[in-house]
Amino acid sequence: MLFLDTDDMKKTRKKTLPRIDDRISFLMHRLDAQLAAICNPHFRHLDVVLHNSRILVILLEAGQARVADLVSRMVLPQSTISHQLRELERRELISRRTAAHDSRSTIVQLTPKGKRVADQCNALSTEIYEAMVEGLSRSEIERLRAQLRAMFARLEKLRVDKLSARAAARREPRGPS
């Protein structure tokens, strides 16, 4: 068996890398951009944008959520989620309270007004979902979900590995001064 050195492996991967328009990462970017192009004008009268609507629908399904869980599910920085929540609270769509069992956790839930807006967001989400899966069989949808979850897990591992490598590099002694 022939083993390729690292440079040869990089050259082989580079040769097999599809054009940007056919890369899965770019296709996913285009899907998300298309979702924003559809949703944001629709949501304008509700005074929300796509990220807001996703948070609202999560809360609609869950009833309530810890801020940390929203950060994890949305895969956005804590500061971004906090900003989104401040805006939603200012618009009286959500309320926040300290968790009874852990004073460090904040629980978020919909207000009655927020539930009405979340219902409208969820209705559009349903319409979009149906358009996205139109023509796919149940097994194709399940296979696609499994593949996307596996891709997410691999990217999460890559993110954690990169963070660990950066942290290790910061701890490395710089040598003699």
Steps between C-alpha positions, in 0.01 A plus 500: 500500500626843405499765771484863396691761691312801635579725201384233254180451700430874488559506124267203451225660710544829318459328164178331614354811661193603299449849364372743764143478366498124561660494845257391768604788727420755229173328411402519870595868505279558195212314667529716810524817289191390307315441828591850617387646165162328538450547873630845585256693275217279626598563862556875459145582612561286810822695573712181503769349278588137426718446811226647720240275341710190561531587869126565521415167336739315733318660793162422343592131480678479835283731709813648654876465472816589685715762326788249494278255310411767244870576452567131445208439264552814294882455492545872547719683750352576842528873427297465177226302673495750789459786253219315319325429831528863614334608176225238530440601861491870405228414245315309775523169312686314775553521872808394693535384858766342716470122524364386836753216533805693373538873550766507225252381235243713326174353373337652192137457400252656261257768607144478363601749227812293436292185460287669231814611313663157547189334355535716187873421479426131535235515225759638257755246624249224422442637150876522437561151638235356271655674198846372593396135533252496212567198282716324759389171646482452877816285486685765296404764755619281788826422316556871431437583867746232608763627256455860612522400868819303425648801317410721795668257741818492288507880483440523876796266556712709262400819685588348838829363363590842355416671829711247690792544259485880537486469878797262497696736274441786744634285785816398309815663629635750247862400553781708639448873501 
